[in-house]
Amino acid sequence: MYFQIDFNQSDFYDDNFLIDVLGAYWVETGSDKYPPFEVLKIEVEDFKHLEDILREVDKKYQTISSAIISFDSPTIFIEL
């Protein structure tokens, strides 16, 4: 399933980490009047894959993270 992905805290904007390490990619929102004009999306295969994603986040930030997941619209916010 495809999810928009981002950090839940505004002081973490490491888009390169989301793209290079986690495999996220930019997708246009179709809005040309109001931001965001692009969002980062990621495909999550199953809960094991989500666990692997969080493990990579924990390794980078030396913390224990969690995922806040919404299905309306499909979004993952990484909480550090």
Phi, psi and omega in degrees: 000144181266135180230147164286143182228140178195169175275146183281343181253137186290345181274001176248102178234063181259072181299326179298322177296315180298324182279305188288321185265315185270343177089019176287162179212154182284137176227132178290142181273345183090354178272129176245004182247319184235136177289159003280146179270337176221149175228157176272132178240154178215146175265126177248118185284318182194182181295329177298316178297318177298319177299319178296320178299312180294327177297319177295320177297315180300320180295316182293314187261003179049056182213183171245113184260168173221166181244129172261117188245132174240144177251004180223085353282154183299110185218142172240123172251126179271120180260121179263000000 
